[in-house]
Amino acid sequence: MASRIRLVQSRADNLSLNDPVDFILTFWVVHEIPNTLALMQEIRRLLKPTAHFLLVEPMIHVPLGRFQQIVETAKIAGLKPVREVSVRLQSNLDCYQELS
């Protein structure tokens, strides 16, 4: 499995990838991004049609209202919430790309 995982450090509006991916995880970071819509659009661009995006934000630092704003921005970008997943002490949402 480790050979299939690649960590990428990049700018929020350009994730430095061109090939579609199976999974994207943002862990405790989206609330720090000034242009959340640009990030969500970039994530959508990179996801394969059946891929998932897991959004994890810290409940102790990101109020529920702010998390809900982030989720709404993901929807505007064309990502569709699938379900909430349990990651202890976090606000989480599993999304996938909504096909046009």
Secondary structure as GFF3:
##gff-version 3
##sequence-region A 1 100
A	DSSP	three_ten_helix	2	4	.	.	.	ID=ss1
A	DSSP	beta_strand	21	27	.	.	.	ID=ss2
A	DSSP	three_ten_helix	30	32	.	.	.	ID=ss3
A	DSSP	alpha_helix	36	46	.	.	.	ID=ss4
A	DSSP	beta_strand	47	58	.	.	.	ID=ss5
A	DSSP	alpha_helix	64	76	.	.	.	ID=ss6
A	DSSP	beta_strand	79	83	.	.	.	ID=ss7
A	DSSP	beta_strand	90	97	.	.	.	ID=ss8
###
